[in-house]
């Protein structure tokens, strides 16, 4: 079973940047694209960005122009470059298929943005 391991989170001041990584232990060919999601305390998990197998991308409106999703197929890794971070970006970030059926969810990586 493919395992997803997210990393790169941390504590950053507003306006700062972080680069998240999502490493898959095997091929994610069962997904037609990979996505980043986030879950803030007391809120439901929400979609942040995805990259289709074709390379096309899509973003949550509130992160457009600030976040960039990319991938390295040779490394089975997906990245999320986050710039101009805001306190409302604070959440645990996860990666998975862009739509069901999902792979097993990883532990996520905590992103905390201080004002």
Residue pairs with C-beta under 8 A, 6 or more apart in sequence:
1 103
1 104
2 24
2 25
2 26
2 27
2 28
2 30
2 103
2 104
3 24
3 25
3 26
3 104
3 106
4 22
4 23
4 24
4 25
4 94
4 95
4 96
4 103
4 104
4 105
4 106
5 22
5 23
5 24
5 25
5 106
5 107
6 20
6 21
6 22
6 93
6 94
6 95
6 106
6 107
6 108
6 109
7 20
7 21
7 22
7 23
7 109
8 18
8 19
8 20
8 21
8 109
9 18
9 20
9 92
9 93
9 109
9 110
9 111
9 112
10 18
10 110
10 111
10 112
11 112
11 114
12 18
12 85
12 111
12 112
12 113
12 114
13 113
13 114
14 85
14 86
14 87
14 113
14 114
14 115
15 84
15 85
16 85
16 113
17 81
17 82
17 83
17 84
17 85
18 82
18 85
18 111
19 79
19 80
19 81
19 82
20 36
20 79
20 80
20 82
20 93
20 109
20 111
21 77
21 78
21 79
22 34
22 36
22 77
22 78
22 79
22 80
22 95
22 106
23 75
23 76
23 77
24 76
24 77
24 78
24 103
25 76
26 76
27 76
28 34
28 76
28 97
28 103
30 97
30 101
30 103
31 96
31 97
31 98
31 103
32 52
32 53
32 97
32 98
32 99
33 50
33 51
33 52
33 53
33 97
33 98
33 99
34 50
34 51
34 71
34 78
34 95
34 96
34 97
34 98
35 47
35 48
35 49
35 50
35 51
35 69
35 95
35 96
35 97
35 98
36 47
36 48
36 49
36 50
36 69
36 78
36 80
36 93
36 94
36 95
37 45
37 46
37 47
37 48
37 93
37 94
37 95
37 96
38 45
38 46
38 48
38 89
38 91
38 92
38 93
38 94
38 111
39 45
39 46
39 91
39 92
39 94
39 108
40 88
40 90
40 91
40 92
41 91
43 91
45 94
46 60
47 60
48 59
48 60
48 63
48 67
48 80
48 93
49 57
49 58
49 59
49 60
49 63
49 67
49 69
49 80
50 57
50 58
50 69
50 98
51 57
51 69
51 70
51 71
51 78
51 98
52 58
52 98
57 69
59 67
59 69
62 88
63 82
63 89
66 82
66 83
66 84
66 85
67 80
67 81
67 82
67 83
68 80
68 81
68 83
69 78
69 79
69 80
69 81
70 78
70 79
70 81
71 77
71 78
71 79
72 78
72 79
78 95
80 93
80 95
82 89
82 111
85 111
85 113
86 113
87 113
87 114
87 115
88 113
89 111
89 113
90 111
90 112
90 113
91 110
91 111
92 108
92 109
92 110
92 111
93 108
93 109
93 110
93 111
94 105
94 106
94 108
95 106
96 102
96 103
96 105
97 103
